[in-house]
Amino acid sequence: MSSTAFLLQGGNGGHVLNSGEGAQTGKSYRWIQMVEDTVFSTITGSTLTNTADLATITHLAGTGIGGNFTAVTVTSGTCIAYDQ
């Protein structure tokens, strides 16, 4: 298996995040997969511009977003943030 496929399949692990987790900072997440409808109060990443536009909107269960996310705070819902 290529190293890219390994990473995209969650080979480096990840974290289940919900509103009880608090702010996750100093991280390096490759992919965020919504398990339930999810709202972020903070989501930042070094490979995307305007990541603030992803906060305070509802991301529907089953959808995902990719990038290099360095800080994530979940307001409601549950997601899995996969490590880089």
PDB file of N, CA, C and O in Angstrom, chain B, residues numbered from 101:
ATOM      1  N   MET B 101       0.851  -1.168   0.000  1.00  0.00           N
ATOM      2  CA  MET B 101       0.000   0.000   0.000  1.00  0.00           C
ATOM      3  C   MET B 101       0.896   1.229   0.000  1.00  0.00           C
ATOM      4  O   MET B 101       1.880   1.288   0.737  1.00  0.00           O
ATOM      5  N   SER B 102       0.556   2.206  -0.825  1.00  0.00           N
ATOM      6  CA  SER B 102       1.346   3.437  -0.852  1.00  0.00           C
ATOM      7  C   SER B 102       1.161   4.215   0.444  1.00  0.00           C
ATOM      8  O   SER B 102       0.170   4.039   1.152  1.00  0.00           O
ATOM      9  N   SER B 103       2.122   5.073   0.744  1.00  0.00           N
ATOM     10  CA  SER B 103       2.019   5.861   1.970  1.00  0.00           C
ATOM     11  C   SER B 103       0.823   6.813   1.924  1.00  0.00           C
ATOM     12  O   SER B 103       0.222   7.093   2.962  1.00  0.00           O
ATOM     13  N   THR B 104       0.470   7.310   0.742  1.00  0.00           N
ATOM     14  CA  THR B 104      -0.694   8.194   0.626  1.00  0.00           C
ATOM     15  C   THR B 104      -1.968   7.434   0.951  1.00  0.00           C
ATOM     16  O   THR B 104      -2.820   7.935   1.686  1.00  0.00           O
ATOM     17  N   ALA B 105      -2.109   6.223   0.409  1.00  0.00           N
ATOM     18  CA  ALA B 105      -3.297   5.413   0.695  1.00  0.00           C
ATOM     19  C   ALA B 105      -3.374   5.089   2.179  1.00  0.00           C
ATOM     20  O   ALA B 105      -4.459   5.108   2.760  1.00  0.00           O
ATOM     21  N   PHE B 106      -2.242   4.795   2.797  1.00  0.00           N
ATOM     22  CA  PHE B 106      -2.181   4.501   4.232  1.00  0.00           C
ATOM     23  C   PHE B 106      -2.721   5.676   5.036  1.00  0.00           C
ATOM     24  O   PHE B 106      -3.517   5.486   5.956  1.00  0.00           O
ATOM     25  N   LEU B 107      -2.290   6.901   4.690  1.00  0.00           N
ATOM     26  CA  LEU B 107      -2.743   8.090   5.399  1.00  0.00           C
ATOM     27  C   LEU B 107      -4.221   8.361   5.172  1.00  0.00           C
ATOM     28  O   LEU B 107      -4.940   8.704   6.110  1.00  0.00           O
ATOM     29  N   LEU B 108      -4.681   8.210   3.929  1.00  0.00           N
ATOM     30  CA  LEU B 108      -6.077   8.482   3.612  1.00  0.00           C
ATOM     31  C   LEU B 108      -7.017   7.479   4.264  1.00  0.00           C
ATOM     32  O   LEU B 108      -8.201   7.768   4.436  1.00  0.00           O
ATOM     33  N   GLN B 109      -6.513   6.316   4.627  1.00  0.00           N
ATOM     34  CA  GLN B 109      -7.325   5.313   5.301  1.00  0.00           C
ATOM     35  C   GLN B 109      -7.192   5.412   6.817  1.00  0.00           C
ATOM     36  O   GLN B 109      -7.613   4.501   7.530  1.00  0.00           O
ATOM     37  N   GLY B 110      -6.617   6.495   7.319  1.00  0.00           N
ATOM     38  CA  GLY B 110      -6.520   6.703   8.754  1.00  0.00           C
ATOM     39  C   GLY B 110      -5.404   5.929   9.416  1.00  0.00           C
ATOM     40  O   GLY B 110      -5.459   5.679  10.620  1.00  0.00           O
ATOM     41  N   GLY B 111      -4.393   5.543   8.657  1.00  0.00           N
ATOM     42  CA  GLY B 111      -3.295   4.734   9.176  1.00  0.00           C
ATOM     43  C   GLY B 111      -2.504   5.388  10.294  1.00  0.00           C
ATOM     44  O   GLY B 111      -1.871   4.690  11.086  1.00  0.00           O
ATOM     45  N   ASN B 112      -2.525   6.703  10.376  1.00  0.00           N
ATOM     46  CA  ASN B 112      -1.810   7.396  11.451  1.00  0.00           C
ATOM     47  C   ASN B 112      -2.691   7.655  12.660  1.00  0.00           C
ATOM     48  O   ASN B 112      -2.262   8.306  13.612  1.00  0.00           O
ATOM     49  N   GLY B 113      -3.904   7.158  12.634  1.00  0.00           N
ATOM     50  CA  GLY B 113      -4.810   7.351  13.771  1.00  0.00           C
ATOM     51  C   GLY B 113      -5.592   8.642  13.662  1.00  0.00           C
ATOM     52  O   GLY B 113      -5.534   9.342  12.651  1.00  0.00           O
ATOM     53  N   GLY B 114      -6.305   8.937  14.694  1.00  0.00           N
ATOM     54  CA  GLY B 114      -7.114  10.151  14.704  1.00  0.00           C
ATOM     55  C   GLY B 114      -7.797  10.315  16.046  1.00  0.00           C
ATOM     56  O   GLY B 114      -7.508   9.598  17.004  1.00  0.00           O
ATOM     57  N   HIS B 115      -8.698  11.262  16.095  1.00  0.00           N
ATOM     58  CA  HIS B 115      -9.401  11.590  17.333  1.00  0.00           C
ATOM     59  C   HIS B 115     -10.882  11.790  17.041  1.00  0.00           C
ATOM     60  O   HIS B 115     -11.248  12.451  16.069  1.00  0.00           O
ATOM     61  N   VAL B 116     -11.726  11.219  17.883  1.00  0.00           N
ATOM     62  CA  VAL B 116     -13.158  11.488  17.814  1.00  0.00           C
ATOM     63  C   VAL B 116     -13.386  12.773  18.598  1.00  0.00           C
ATOM     64  O   VAL B 116     -13.046  12.858  19.778  1.00  0.00           O
ATOM     65  N   LEU B 117     -13.958  13.763  17.940  1.00  0.00           N
ATOM     66  CA  LEU B 117     -14.155  15.075  18.561  1.00  0.00           C
ATOM     67  C   LEU B 117     -15.639  15.398  18.676  1.00  0.00           C
ATOM     68  O   LEU B 117     -16.421  15.123  17.766  1.00  0.00           O
ATOM     69  N   ASN B 118     -16.016  15.991  19.817  1.00  0.00           N
ATOM     70  CA  ASN B 118     -17.361  16.517  20.015  1.00  0.00           C
ATOM     71  C   ASN B 118     -17.248  17.750  20.902  1.00  0.00           C
ATOM     72  O   ASN B 118     -16.140  18.175  21.229  1.00  0.00           O
ATOM     73  N   SER B 119     -18.358  18.317  21.286  1.00  0.00           N
ATOM     74  CA  SER B 119     -18.317  19.575  22.044  1.00  0.00           C
ATOM     75  C   SER B 119     -17.661  19.415  23.413  1.00  0.00           C
ATOM     76  O   SER B 119     -17.216  20.406  23.992  1.00  0.00           O
ATOM     77  N   GLY B 120     -17.588  18.208  23.941  1.00  0.00           N
ATOM     78  CA  GLY B 120     -16.964  17.979  25.233  1.00  0.00           C
ATOM     79  C   GLY B 120     -15.453  17.914  25.195  1.00  0.00           C
ATOM     80  O   GLY B 120     -14.814  17.890  26.247  1.00  0.00           O
ATOM     81  N   GLU B 121     -14.863  17.883  24.009  1.00  0.00           N
ATOM     82  CA  GLU B 121     -13.416  17.744  23.869  1.00  0.00           C
ATOM     83  C   GLU B 121     -12.651  19.045  24.086  1.00  0.00           C
ATOM     84  O   GLU B 121     -11.464  19.016  24.408  1.00  0.00           O
ATOM     85  N   GLY B 122     -13.313  20.176  23.913  1.00  0.00           N
ATOM     86  CA  GLY B 122     -12.607  21.452  24.014  1.00  0.00           C
ATOM     87  C   GLY B 122     -11.772  21.712  22.766  1.00  0.00           C
ATOM     88  O   GLY B 122     -11.822  20.949  21.802  1.00  0.00           O
ATOM     89  N   ALA B 123     -11.014  22.782  22.798  1.00  0.00           N
ATOM     90  CA  ALA B 123     -10.191  23.186  21.644  1.00  0.00           C
ATOM     91  C   ALA B 123      -9.049  22.208  21.443  1.00  0.00           C
ATOM     92  O   ALA B 123      -8.358  21.836  22.391  1.00  0.00           O
ATOM     93  N   GLN B 124      -8.858  21.800  20.207  1.00  0.00           N
ATOM     94  CA  GLN B 124      -7.728  20.968  19.821  1.00  0.00           C
ATOM     95  C   GLN B 124      -6.770  21.866  19.042  1.00  0.00           C
ATOM     96  O   GLN B 124      -7.047  22.219  17.896  1.00  0.00           O
ATOM     97  N   THR B 125      -5.650  22.236  19.652  1.00  0.00           N
ATOM     98  CA  THR B 125      -4.705  23.151  19.005  1.00  0.00           C
ATOM     99  C   THR B 125      -3.342  22.493  18.878  1.00  0.00           C
ATOM    100  O   THR B 125      -3.045  21.512  19.560  1.00  0.00           O
ATOM    101  N   GLY B 126      -2.521  23.042  17.999  1.00  0.00           N
ATOM    102  CA  GLY B 126      -1.193  22.488  17.779  1.00  0.00           C
ATOM    103  C   GLY B 126      -1.249  21.109  17.145  1.00  0.00           C
ATOM    104  O   GLY B 126      -0.339  20.301  17.331  1.00  0.00           O
ATOM    105  N   LYS B 127      -2.304  20.835  16.402  1.00  0.00           N
ATOM    106  CA  LYS B 127      -2.519  19.527  15.780  1.00  0.00           C
ATOM    107  C   LYS B 127      -2.150  19.575  14.310  1.00  0.00           C
ATOM    108  O   LYS B 127      -1.826  20.633  13.769  1.00  0.00           O
ATOM    109  N   SER B 128      -2.204  18.433  13.682  1.00  0.00           N
ATOM    110  CA  SER B 128      -2.011  18.333  12.247  1.00  0.00           C
ATOM    111  C   SER B 128      -2.933  17.237  11.739  1.00  0.00           C
ATOM    112  O   SER B 128      -2.546  16.073  11.637  1.00  0.00           O
ATOM    113  N   TYR B 129      -4.165  17.635  11.422  1.00  0.00           N
ATOM    114  CA  TYR B 129      -5.166  16.704  10.927  1.00  0.00           C
ATOM    115  C   TYR B 129      -5.236  16.790   9.412  1.00  0.00           C
ATOM    116  O   TYR B 129      -5.253  17.885   8.848  1.00  0.00           O
ATOM    117  N   ARG B 130      -5.279  15.641   8.751  1.00  0.00           N
ATOM    118  CA  ARG B 130      -5.335  15.557   7.291  1.00  0.00           C
ATOM    119  C   ARG B 130      -6.769  15.594   6.767  1.00  0.00           C
ATOM    120  O   ARG B 130      -7.032  16.181   5.717  1.00  0.00           O
ATOM    121  N   TRP B 131      -7.682  14.978   7.486  1.00  0.00           N
ATOM    122  CA  TRP B 131      -9.067  14.830   7.013  1.00  0.00           C
ATOM    123  C   TRP B 131      -9.989  14.886   8.221  1.00  0.00           C
ATOM    124  O   TRP B 131      -9.671  14.340   9.277  1.00  0.00           O
ATOM    125  N   ILE B 132     -11.133  15.549   8.064  1.00  0.00           N
ATOM    126  CA  ILE B 132     -12.148  15.572   9.109  1.00  0.00           C
ATOM    127  C   ILE B 132     -13.429  15.006   8.519  1.00  0.00           C
ATOM    128  O   ILE B 132     -13.977  15.540   7.555  1.00  0.00           O
ATOM    129  N   GLN B 133     -13.895  13.915   9.114  1.00  0.00           N
ATOM    130  CA  GLN B 133     -15.090  13.209   8.654  1.00  0.00           C
ATOM    131  C   GLN B 133     -16.214  13.430   9.655  1.00  0.00           C
ATOM    132  O   GLN B 133     -16.046  13.163  10.845  1.00  0.00           O
ATOM    133  N   MET B 134     -17.360  13.915   9.184  1.00  0.00           N
ATOM    134  CA  MET B 134     -18.494  14.148  10.061  1.00  0.00           C
ATOM    135  C   MET B 134     -19.245  12.836  10.308  1.00  0.00           C
ATOM    136  O   MET B 134     -19.661  12.161   9.367  1.00  0.00           O
ATOM    137  N   VAL B 135     -19.409  12.490  11.581  1.00  0.00           N
ATOM    138  CA  VAL B 135     -20.176  11.321  11.983  1.00  0.00           C
ATOM    139  C   VAL B 135     -21.632  11.728  12.205  1.00  0.00           C
ATOM    140  O   VAL B 135     -22.553  11.004  11.828  1.00  0.00           O
ATOM    141  N   GLU B 136     -21.826  12.883  12.815  1.00  0.00           N
ATOM    142  CA  GLU B 136     -23.135  13.515  12.983  1.00  0.00           C
ATOM    143  C   GLU B 136     -23.044  14.905  12.357  1.00  0.00           C
ATOM    144  O   GLU B 136     -21.946  15.389  12.084  1.00  0.00           O
ATOM    145  N   ASP B 137     -24.178  15.544  12.129  1.00  0.00           N
ATOM    146  CA  ASP B 137     -24.129  16.940  11.705  1.00  0.00           C
ATOM    147  C   ASP B 137     -23.253  17.688  12.703  1.00  0.00           C
ATOM    148  O   ASP B 137     -23.467  17.587  13.911  1.00  0.00           O
ATOM    149  N   THR B 138     -22.276  18.432  12.212  1.00  0.00           N
ATOM    150  CA  THR B 138     -21.251  19.032  13.064  1.00  0.00           C
ATOM    151  C   THR B 138     -21.097  20.514  12.777  1.00  0.00           C
ATOM    152  O   THR B 138     -21.129  20.943  11.624  1.00  0.00           O
ATOM    153  N   VAL B 139     -20.927  21.298  13.848  1.00  0.00           N
ATOM    154  CA  VAL B 139     -20.637  22.726  13.741  1.00  0.00           C
ATOM    155  C   VAL B 139     -19.344  22.986  14.495  1.00  0.00           C
ATOM    156  O   VAL B 139     -19.159  22.504  15.613  1.00  0.00           O
ATOM    157  N   PHE B 140     -18.451  23.749  13.880  1.00  0.00           N
ATOM    158  CA  PHE B 140     -17.184  24.144  14.493  1.00  0.00           C
ATOM    159  C   PHE B 140     -17.252  25.605  14.910  1.00  0.00           C
ATOM    160  O   PHE B 140     -17.823  26.426  14.193  1.00  0.00           O
ATOM    161  N   SER B 141     -16.680  25.936  16.053  1.00  0.00           N
ATOM    162  CA  SER B 141     -16.514  27.351  16.386  1.00  0.00           C
ATOM    163  C   SER B 141     -15.152  27.825  15.913  1.00  0.00           C
ATOM    164  O   SER B 141     -14.959  29.010  15.640  1.00  0.00           O
ATOM    165  N   THR B 142     -14.201  26.893  15.816  1.00  0.00           N
ATOM    166  CA  THR B 142     -12.864  27.192  15.292  1.00  0.00           C
ATOM    167  C   THR B 142     -12.430  26.059  14.386  1.00  0.00           C
ATOM    168  O   THR B 142     -12.552  24.887  14.744  1.00  0.00           O
ATOM    169  N   ILE B 143     -11.925  26.406  13.215  1.00  0.00           N
ATOM    170  CA  ILE B 143     -11.292  25.426  12.340  1.00  0.00           C
ATOM    171  C   ILE B 143     -10.283  26.189  11.495  1.00  0.00           C
ATOM    172  O   ILE B 143     -10.655  27.043  10.689  1.00  0.00           O
ATOM    173  N   THR B 144      -9.018  25.882  11.679  1.00  0.00           N
ATOM    174  CA  THR B 144      -7.966  26.571  10.938  1.00  0.00           C
ATOM    175  C   THR B 144      -7.041  25.551  10.302  1.00  0.00           C
ATOM    176  O   THR B 144      -6.864  24.440  10.801  1.00  0.00           O
ATOM    177  N   GLY B 145      -6.457  25.961   9.182  1.00  0.00           N
ATOM    178  CA  GLY B 145      -5.546  25.080   8.477  1.00  0.00           C
ATOM    179  C   GLY B 145      -4.599  25.857   7.599  1.00  0.00           C
ATOM    180  O   GLY B 145      -4.946  26.897   7.040  1.00  0.00           O
ATOM    181  N   SER B 146      -3.402  25.334   7.490  1.00  0.00           N
ATOM    182  CA  SER B 146      -2.373  26.056   6.749  1.00  0.00           C
ATOM    183  C   SER B 146      -2.451  25.857   5.244  1.00  0.00           C
ATOM    184  O   SER B 146      -1.819  26.608   4.502  1.00  0.00           O
ATOM    185  N   THR B 147      -3.203  24.873   4.768  1.00  0.00           N
ATOM    186  CA  THR B 147      -3.271  24.628   3.327  1.00  0.00           C
ATOM    187  C   THR B 147      -4.540  25.155   2.676  1.00  0.00           C
ATOM    188  O   THR B 147      -4.701  25.046   1.461  1.00  0.00           O
ATOM    189  N   LEU B 148      -5.434  25.717   3.458  1.00  0.00           N
ATOM    190  CA  LEU B 148      -6.670  26.277   2.921  1.00  0.00           C
ATOM    191  C   LEU B 148      -6.748  27.757   3.248  1.00  0.00           C
ATOM    192  O   LEU B 148      -6.295  28.192   4.307  1.00  0.00           O
ATOM    193  N   THR B 149      -7.318  28.522   2.347  1.00  0.00           N
ATOM    194  CA  THR B 149      -7.576  29.924   2.640  1.00  0.00           C
ATOM    195  C   THR B 149      -9.013  30.065   3.134  1.00  0.00           C
ATOM    196  O   THR B 149      -9.872  29.250   2.799  1.00  0.00           O
ATOM    197  N   ASN B 150      -9.264  31.075   3.911  1.00  0.00           N
ATOM    198  CA  ASN B 150     -10.613  31.389   4.410  1.00  0.00           C
ATOM    199  C   ASN B 150     -11.242  30.263   5.226  1.00  0.00           C
ATOM    200  O   ASN B 150     -12.451  30.044   5.142  1.00  0.00           O
ATOM    201  N   THR B 151     -10.437  29.544   6.016  1.00  0.00           N
ATOM    202  CA  THR B 151     -11.011  28.452   6.811  1.00  0.00           C
ATOM    203  C   THR B 151     -12.036  28.964   7.821  1.00  0.00           C
ATOM    204  O   THR B 151     -12.883  28.196   8.276  1.00  0.00           O
ATOM    205  N   ALA B 152     -11.973  30.239   8.176  1.00  0.00           N
ATOM    206  CA  ALA B 152     -12.971  30.802   9.090  1.00  0.00           C
ATOM    207  C   ALA B 152     -14.378  30.664   8.509  1.00  0.00           C
ATOM    208  O   ALA B 152     -15.356  30.607   9.255  1.00  0.00           O
ATOM    209  N   ASP B 153     -14.481  30.611   7.189  1.00  0.00           N
ATOM    210  CA  ASP B 153     -15.785  30.445   6.551  1.00  0.00           C
ATOM    211  C   ASP B 153     -16.383  29.057   6.815  1.00  0.00           C
ATOM    212  O   ASP B 153     -17.578  28.853   6.603  1.00  0.00           O
ATOM    213  N   LEU B 154     -15.568  28.110   7.272  1.00  0.00           N
ATOM    214  CA  LEU B 154     -16.066  26.772   7.591  1.00  0.00           C
ATOM    215  C   LEU B 154     -16.642  26.692   8.998  1.00  0.00           C
ATOM    216  O   LEU B 154     -17.316  25.722   9.343  1.00  0.00           O
ATOM    217  N   ALA B 155     -16.377  27.706   9.808  1.00  0.00           N
ATOM    218  CA  ALA B 155     -16.892  27.735  11.182  1.00  0.00           C
ATOM    219  C   ALA B 155     -18.320  28.279  11.188  1.00  0.00           C
ATOM    220  O   ALA B 155     -18.704  29.058  10.316  1.00  0.00           O
ATOM    221  N   THR B 156     -19.071  27.871  12.151  1.00  0.00           N
ATOM    222  CA  THR B 156     -20.442  28.298  12.442  1.00  0.00           C
ATOM    223  C   THR B 156     -21.478  27.861  11.408  1.00  0.00           C
ATOM    224  O   THR B 156     -22.633  28.279  11.486  1.00  0.00           O
ATOM    225  N   ILE B 157     -21.088  27.030  10.444  1.00  0.00           N
ATOM    226  CA  ILE B 157     -22.069  26.450   9.526  1.00  0.00           C
ATOM    227  C   ILE B 157     -22.194  24.965   9.855  1.00  0.00           C
ATOM    228  O   ILE B 157     -21.304  24.389  10.480  1.00  0.00           O
ATOM    229  N   THR B 158     -23.280  24.354   9.442  1.00  0.00           N
ATOM    230  CA  THR B 158     -23.495  22.934   9.715  1.00  0.00           C
ATOM    231  C   THR B 158     -22.899  22.096   8.599  1.00  0.00           C
ATOM    232  O   THR B 158     -23.244  22.260   7.429  1.00  0.00           O
ATOM    233  N   HIS B 159     -21.994  21.189   8.977  1.00  0.00           N
ATOM    234  CA  HIS B 159     -21.414  20.213   8.060  1.00  0.00           C
ATOM    235  C   HIS B 159     -22.193  18.919   8.268  1.00  0.00           C
ATOM    236  O   HIS B 159     -22.221  18.380   9.375  1.00  0.00           O
ATOM    237  N   LEU B 160     -22.819  18.427   7.221  1.00  0.00           N
ATOM    238  CA  LEU B 160     -23.733  17.297   7.347  1.00  0.00           C
ATOM    239  C   LEU B 160     -23.008  15.981   7.596  1.00  0.00           C
ATOM    240  O   LEU B 160     -21.897  15.765   7.110  1.00  0.00           O
ATOM    241  N   ALA B 161     -23.650  15.112   8.355  1.00  0.00           N
ATOM    242  CA  ALA B 161     -23.111  13.779   8.624  1.00  0.00           C
ATOM    243  C   ALA B 161     -22.775  13.096   7.301  1.00  0.00           C
ATOM    244  O   ALA B 161     -23.537  13.180   6.338  1.00  0.00           O
ATOM    245  N   GLY B 162     -21.634  12.424   7.265  1.00  0.00           N
ATOM    246  CA  GLY B 162     -21.208  11.712   6.061  1.00  0.00           C
ATOM    247  C   GLY B 162     -20.299  12.515   5.158  1.00  0.00           C
ATOM    248  O   GLY B 162     -19.666  11.951   4.265  1.00  0.00           O
ATOM    249  N   THR B 163     -20.218  13.827   5.369  1.00  0.00           N
ATOM    250  CA  THR B 163     -19.330  14.635   4.549  1.00  0.00           C
ATOM    251  C   THR B 163     -17.970  14.764   5.227  1.00  0.00           C
ATOM    252  O   THR B 163     -17.834  14.516   6.425  1.00  0.00           O
ATOM    253  N   GLY B 164     -16.981  15.150   4.455  1.00  0.00           N
ATOM    254  CA  GLY B 164     -15.641  15.329   5.000  1.00  0.00           C
ATOM    255  C   GLY B 164     -14.935  16.474   4.311  1.00  0.00           C
ATOM    256  O   GLY B 164     -15.311  16.891   3.215  1.00  0.00           O
ATOM    257  N   ILE B 165     -13.895  16.982   4.976  1.00  0.00           N
ATOM    258  CA  ILE B 165     -13.088  18.047   4.400  1.00  0.00           C
ATOM    259  C   ILE B 165     -11.619  17.711   4.618  1.00  0.00           C
ATOM    260  O   ILE B 165     -11.223  17.214   5.672  1.00  0.00           O
ATOM    261  N   GLY B 166     -10.831  17.992   3.600  1.00  0.00           N
ATOM    262  CA  GLY B 166      -9.407  17.682   3.667  1.00  0.00           C
ATOM    263  C   GLY B 166      -8.561  18.937   3.711  1.00  0.00           C
ATOM    264  O   GLY B 166      -8.993  20.011   3.292  1.00  0.00           O
ATOM    265  N   GLY B 167      -7.365  18.789   4.219  1.00  0.00           N
ATOM    266  CA  GLY B 167      -6.414  19.895   4.320  1.00  0.00           C
ATOM    267  C   GLY B 167      -5.391  19.563   5.384  1.00  0.00           C
ATOM    268  O   GLY B 167      -5.173  18.394   5.704  1.00  0.00           O
ATOM    269  N   ASN B 168      -4.774  20.572   5.924  1.00  0.00           N
ATOM    270  CA  ASN B 168      -3.872  20.403   7.065  1.00  0.00           C
ATOM    271  C   ASN B 168      -4.421  21.288   8.173  1.00  0.00           C
ATOM    272  O   ASN B 168      -4.067  22.463   8.277  1.00  0.00           O
ATOM    273  N   PHE B 169      -5.283  20.719   8.992  1.00  0.00           N
ATOM    274  CA  PHE B 169      -5.977  21.476  10.030  1.00  0.00           C
ATOM    275  C   PHE B 169      -5.146  21.489  11.302  1.00  0.00           C
ATOM    276  O   PHE B 169      -4.725  20.441  11.791  1.00  0.00           O
ATOM    277  N   THR B 170      -4.913  22.681  11.832  1.00  0.00           N
ATOM    278  CA  THR B 170      -4.038  22.832  12.989  1.00  0.00           C
ATOM    279  C   THR B 170      -4.786  23.167  14.270  1.00  0.00           C
ATOM    280  O   THR B 170      -4.222  23.045  15.357  1.00  0.00           O
ATOM    281  N   ALA B 171      -6.040  23.585  14.168  1.00  0.00           N
ATOM    282  CA  ALA B 171      -6.858  23.877  15.345  1.00  0.00           C
ATOM    283  C   ALA B 171      -8.321  23.626  15.004  1.00  0.00           C
ATOM    284  O   ALA B 171      -8.821  24.085  13.977  1.00  0.00           O
ATOM    285  N   VAL B 172      -8.999  22.890  15.881  1.00  0.00           N
ATOM    286  CA  VAL B 172     -10.400  22.541  15.666  1.00  0.00           C
ATOM    287  C   VAL B 172     -11.126  22.593  17.001  1.00  0.00           C
ATOM    288  O   VAL B 172     -10.656  22.043  17.997  1.00  0.00           O
ATOM    289  N   THR B 173     -12.275  23.258  17.015  1.00  0.00           N
ATOM    290  CA  THR B 173     -13.153  23.236  18.183  1.00  0.00           C
ATOM    291  C   THR B 173     -14.554  22.917  17.693  1.00  0.00           C
ATOM    292  O   THR B 173     -15.099  23.637  16.856  1.00  0.00           O
ATOM    293  N   VAL B 174     -15.143  21.839  18.208  1.00  0.00           N
ATOM    294  CA  VAL B 174     -16.488  21.417  17.826  1.00  0.00           C
ATOM    295  C   VAL B 174     -17.495  22.040  18.787  1.00  0.00           C
ATOM    296  O   VAL B 174     -17.364  21.911  20.004  1.00  0.00           O
ATOM    297  N   THR B 175     -18.502  22.715  18.233  1.00  0.00           N
ATOM    298  CA  THR B 175     -19.585  23.301  19.021  1.00  0.00           C
ATOM    299  C   THR B 175     -20.699  22.297  19.242  1.00  0.00           C
ATOM    300  O   THR B 175     -21.243  22.196  20.342  1.00  0.00           O
ATOM    301  N   SER B 176     -21.040  21.553  18.192  1.00  0.00           N
ATOM    302  CA  SER B 176     -22.064  20.520  18.306  1.00  0.00           C
ATOM    303  C   SER B 176     -21.785  19.427  17.286  1.00  0.00           C
ATOM    304  O   SER B 176     -21.127  19.658  16.271  1.00  0.00           O
ATOM    305  N   GLY B 177     -22.298  18.229  17.572  1.00  0.00           N
ATOM    306  CA  GLY B 177     -22.088  17.099  16.681  1.00  0.00           C
ATOM    307  C   GLY B 177     -20.841  16.314  17.035  1.00  0.00           C
ATOM    308  O   GLY B 177     -20.212  16.549  18.067  1.00  0.00           O
ATOM    309  N   THR B 178     -20.493  15.376  16.165  1.00  0.00           N
ATOM    310  CA  THR B 178     -19.331  14.512  16.345  1.00  0.00           C
ATOM    311  C   THR B 178     -18.636  14.328  15.019  1.00  0.00           C
ATOM    312  O   THR B 178     -19.281  14.156  13.984  1.00  0.00           O
ATOM    313  N   CYS B 179     -17.312  14.366  15.052  1.00  0.00           N
ATOM    314  CA  CYS B 179     -16.512  14.121  13.849  1.00  0.00           C
ATOM    315  C   CYS B 179     -15.277  13.309  14.231  1.00  0.00           C
ATOM    316  O   CYS B 179     -14.946  13.167  15.408  1.00  0.00           O
ATOM    317  N   ILE B 180     -14.612  12.786  13.221  1.00  0.00           N
ATOM    318  CA  ILE B 180     -13.326  12.120  13.411  1.00  0.00           C
ATOM    319  C   ILE B 180     -12.282  12.946  12.678  1.00  0.00           C
ATOM    320  O   ILE B 180     -12.409  13.194  11.479  1.00  0.00           O
ATOM    321  N   ALA B 181     -11.257  13.368  13.394  1.00  0.00           N
ATOM    322  CA  ALA B 181     -10.155  14.132  12.795  1.00  0.00           C
ATOM    323  C   ALA B 181      -8.974  13.176  12.660  1.00  0.00           C
ATOM    324  O   ALA B 181      -8.446  12.682  13.656  1.00  0.00           O
ATOM    325  N   TYR B 182      -8.568  12.921  11.418  1.00  0.00           N
ATOM    326  CA  TYR B 182      -7.498  11.955  11.139  1.00  0.00           C
ATOM    327  C   TYR B 182      -6.148  12.674  11.122  1.00  0.00           C
ATOM    328  O   TYR B 182      -5.990  13.725  10.503  1.00  0.00           O
ATOM    329  N   ASP B 183      -5.178  12.074  11.823  1.00  0.00           N
ATOM    330  CA  ASP B 183      -3.832  12.645  11.924  1.00  0.00           C
ATOM    331  C   ASP B 183      -3.109  12.631  10.579  1.00  0.00           C
ATOM    332  O   ASP B 183      -3.332  11.762   9.736  1.00  0.00           O
ATOM    333  N   GLN B 184      -2.229  13.631  10.406  1.00  0.00           N
ATOM    334  CA  GLN B 184      -1.372  13.723   9.210  1.00  0.00           C
ATOM    335  C   GLN B 184      -0.449  12.545   9.153  1.00  0.00           C
ATOM    336  O   GLN B 184       0.352  12.432   8.226  1.00  0.00           O
TER     337      GLN B 184
END
